Amino acid sequence: MPATLTLQQFRADLAELLYQEPEEVDLDDNPVGAGLDSLRLVTLVERWQEYGIDVSFIDLADLPSFQHWWQLLDKSQEERQEAGHHGDV
């Protein structure tokens, strides 16, 4: 099973593409307003899919803030982990 995406790593991933430090990323920011274009969003989606998170460009493009992104990603991870535990029974 892939590693878990942490909030710290999520912020670091965003910061890298926004040319900021992780602590400078405001999770209440609108992604487009913060400077993320579609190419960078695709890069992030591909990176987060490597964690086993089932998320697409469309899933994130309509959400109004990074906080909403994190909530979606975290929920997806929880569902994946729960499904994995049920498969162990």
Wavefront OBJ file of the C-alpha trace (Angstrom):
o trace
v 0.000 0.000 0.000
v 1.365 3.469 -0.887
v 2.443 5.892 1.803
v -0.103 8.281 3.272
v -0.187 11.867 2.052
v 0.125 14.090 5.106
v -1.070 17.657 5.433
v 2.582 18.651 5.748
v 3.448 16.959 2.435
v 0.320 18.411 0.799
v 1.464 21.913 1.789
v 5.010 21.165 0.597
v 3.699 19.986 -2.779
v 1.638 23.145 -3.184
v 4.489 25.354 -2.021
v 6.893 23.842 -4.542
v 4.653 24.780 -7.461
v 3.691 28.162 -5.999
v 7.343 29.069 -5.314
v 6.642 29.495 -1.605
v 7.658 27.924 1.654
v 5.143 25.370 2.979
v 4.222 27.571 5.945
v 3.380 30.406 3.514
v 0.652 28.376 1.799
v -2.734 29.662 2.948
v -5.180 26.776 2.801
v -8.054 29.243 2.488
v -6.647 30.559 -0.810
v -8.368 29.916 -4.095
v -6.004 27.771 -6.183
v -6.334 29.865 -9.341
v -6.010 33.097 -7.390
v -2.890 31.703 -5.707
v -1.278 31.150 -9.104
v -1.920 27.499 -9.967
v -2.539 26.926 -13.648
v -3.916 23.780 -15.250
v -0.479 22.302 -15.998
v 0.578 22.605 -12.358
v -2.731 21.123 -11.261
v -2.157 18.102 -13.501
v 1.314 17.729 -11.968
v -0.188 17.711 -8.473
v -2.928 15.259 -9.413
v -0.351 12.841 -10.829
v 1.811 13.204 -7.725
v -1.101 12.559 -5.386
v -2.293 9.597 -7.440
v 1.074 7.994 -6.642
v -0.165 7.893 -3.026
v -3.076 5.769 -4.233
v -5.512 8.665 -4.001
v -8.317 8.415 -6.537
v -8.594 12.056 -7.609
v -8.809 13.761 -10.982
v -8.209 17.191 -12.435
v -11.974 17.735 -12.602
v -12.427 16.750 -8.939
v -10.104 19.534 -7.837
v -10.747 22.178 -10.510
v -14.216 23.001 -9.196
v -13.244 23.342 -5.537
v -12.832 26.882 -4.159
v -9.849 26.482 -1.820
v -6.811 24.401 -0.955
v -8.613 23.437 2.258
v -11.363 21.851 0.178
v -8.699 20.016 -1.817
v -7.160 18.640 1.360
v -10.551 17.510 2.662
v -11.227 15.627 -0.586
v -7.766 14.036 -0.669
v -7.879 13.049 2.994
v -11.361 11.530 2.610
v -10.178 9.566 -0.421
v -7.224 8.222 1.573
v -9.437 7.221 4.477
v -11.788 5.367 2.133
v -8.831 3.575 0.485
v -7.445 2.563 3.879
v -10.839 1.324 5.082
v -11.277 -0.701 1.898
v -7.813 -2.175 2.406
v -8.610 -3.188 5.975
v -11.818 -4.869 4.893
v -9.847 -6.812 2.308
v -7.604 -8.178 5.077
v -10.472 -9.938 6.848
l 1 2 3 4 5 6 7 8 9 10 11 12 13 14 15 16 17 18 19 20 21 22 23 24 25 26 27 28 29 30 31 32 33 34 35 36 37 38 39 40 41 42 43 44 45 46 47 48 49 50 51 52 53 54 55 56 57 58 59 60 61 62 63 64 65 66 67 68 69 70 71 72 73 74 75 76 77 78 79 80 81 82 83 84 85 86 87 88 89
